[in-house]
Amino acid sequence: MVGGGATSFSDIPNGSGSGSAAREEREAAFLALRSSTLLDVLASPQLECSSERIVFDAVCRWLAGAGGGGGGASTGGEGCEDEDGRVVRMAFLDCICWHLLPADFLEGTVANHPAFACVQAEVDASVAEG
């Protein structure tokens, strides 16, 4: 995923349902990424994605997996309950192109998403800035 050339979220599984062993391995590898690595990917001008919703969903899955005993943020003490967790979540907020998400998605899904509950005021401000 972080190799040479363009980076794409298209081969990251969506985290739902059962899948092949290879798909589950890719999901586990994705959830095990360090926050700095994922942030680098998200900030890359070479990132290719057909929809910003894919980016949002991937970030939310990573945050949920990281905070729920998976890889990612849990390895660095970056849960939502401490200041480091807030900083990490804010960094991810800055990587989402809010203006590319439809208004109904912002209102119905983003506004109350548990991945960003501890930074809800910041989510509202980021969405408003779009």
C-alpha positions as CSV (number, residue, x, y, z in Angstrom):
1,M,0.0,0.0,0.0
2,V,2.8,2.4,0.7
3,G,5.1,1.2,-2.0
4,G,6.3,3.2,-5.0
5,G,4.0,4.9,-7.4
6,A,0.4,5.9,-6.7
7,T,-1.2,4.8,-3.5
8,S,-4.8,3.6,-3.6
9,F,-7.4,2.6,-1.0
10,S,-9.2,0.4,-3.5
11,D,-7.6,-2.8,-2.3
12,I,-8.2,-2.2,1.4
13,P,-11.1,-4.3,2.4
14,N,-14.2,-2.5,3.7
15,G,-14.1,-4.3,7.0
16,S,-17.5,-5.9,6.7
17,G,-18.5,-9.5,6.2
18,S,-16.2,-12.5,5.9
19,G,-13.6,-12.7,3.2
20,S,-10.6,-14.6,2.0
21,A,-7.6,-15.0,4.1
22,A,-5.6,-12.6,1.9
23,R,-8.3,-10.0,2.3
24,E,-8.3,-10.5,6.1
25,E,-4.5,-10.2,6.1
26,R,-4.7,-6.9,4.2
27,E,-7.2,-5.6,6.7
28,A,-5.0,-6.7,9.6
29,A,-2.0,-5.0,8.0
30,F,-4.0,-1.8,7.4
31,L,-5.2,-1.7,11.0
32,A,-1.6,-2.3,12.2
33,L,-0.2,0.8,10.4
34,R,1.3,3.4,12.7
35,S,-0.7,6.7,12.7
36,S,2.3,8.5,11.1
37,T,2.4,6.1,8.2
38,L,-1.3,6.3,7.5
39,L,-1.2,10.1,7.8
40,D,1.7,10.2,5.2
41,V,-0.4,8.1,2.8
42,L,-3.5,10.3,3.3
43,A,-1.4,13.5,2.7
44,S,0.3,12.1,-0.4
45,P,-0.5,13.9,-3.6
46,Q,-0.3,10.5,-5.3
47,L,-3.2,9.0,-3.3
48,E,-5.8,7.7,-5.8
49,C,-9.3,7.2,-4.6
50,S,-12.6,7.1,-6.4
51,S,-14.5,8.7,-3.5
52,E,-13.6,10.7,-0.4
53,R,-16.1,8.4,1.4
54,I,-13.6,5.6,0.9
55,V,-11.0,7.7,2.7
56,F,-13.4,8.6,5.5
57,D,-14.5,4.9,6.0
58,A,-10.9,3.7,6.0
59,V,-9.9,6.3,8.6
60,C,-12.8,5.4,10.8
61,R,-12.0,1.7,10.5
62,W,-8.4,2.3,11.4
63,L,-9.4,4.5,14.4
64,A,-11.9,1.9,15.6
65,G,-9.4,-1.0,15.1
66,A,-6.7,1.1,16.8
67,G,-8.8,2.0,19.7
68,G,-10.4,-1.4,20.1
69,G,-7.3,-3.5,20.7
70,G,-6.2,-3.7,17.0
71,G,-3.0,-2.1,15.6
72,G,-2.6,1.5,14.8
73,A,-3.1,4.0,17.6
74,S,-3.4,1.5,20.4
75,T,0.3,0.7,20.0
76,G,1.2,4.3,20.8
77,G,-1.3,5.1,23.5
78,E,-3.3,7.3,21.2
79,G,-6.8,6.4,22.3
80,C,-9.6,9.0,22.5
81,E,-9.3,9.2,26.3
82,D,-6.0,11.2,26.3
83,E,-4.6,14.3,24.7
84,D,-2.5,12.3,22.2
85,G,-5.6,10.6,21.0
86,R,-7.2,13.9,20.3
87,V,-4.2,15.1,18.5
88,V,-4.1,12.0,16.3
89,R,-7.9,12.3,15.5
90,M,-7.4,16.0,14.7
91,A,-4.6,15.1,12.3
92,F,-6.9,12.6,10.5
93,L,-9.7,15.3,10.4
94,D,-7.3,17.5,8.5
95,C,-6.6,14.8,5.9
96,I,-10.3,14.4,4.9
97,C,-11.5,16.6,2.0
98,W,-14.8,17.4,3.5
99,H,-16.0,19.4,0.5
100,L,-15.9,16.2,-1.5
101,L,-18.5,14.5,0.7
102,P,-22.2,14.9,0.0
103,A,-24.2,17.0,2.5
104,D,-26.5,14.1,3.4
105,F,-23.5,11.9,4.2
106,L,-22.0,14.7,6.4
107,E,-25.2,15.2,8.3
108,G,-26.2,11.6,8.6
109,T,-23.0,9.7,9.0
110,V,-20.1,12.1,9.9
111,A,-22.0,14.3,12.4
112,N,-22.4,11.5,15.0
113,H,-19.7,9.0,14.0
114,P,-18.2,7.4,17.1
115,A,-14.6,7.5,15.7
116,F,-14.7,11.2,16.2
117,A,-16.9,11.5,19.3
118,C,-14.2,13.0,21.5
119,V,-13.5,15.7,19.0
120,Q,-17.0,16.5,17.9
121,A,-16.6,20.3,18.1
122,E,-13.6,20.0,15.9
123,V,-15.4,17.8,13.4
124,D,-18.2,20.4,13.2
125,A,-15.7,23.1,12.6
126,S,-13.8,21.1,9.9
127,V,-17.0,20.2,8.1
128,A,-18.1,23.9,8.2
129,E,-14.8,25.0,6.8
130,G,-15.1,22.3,4.1
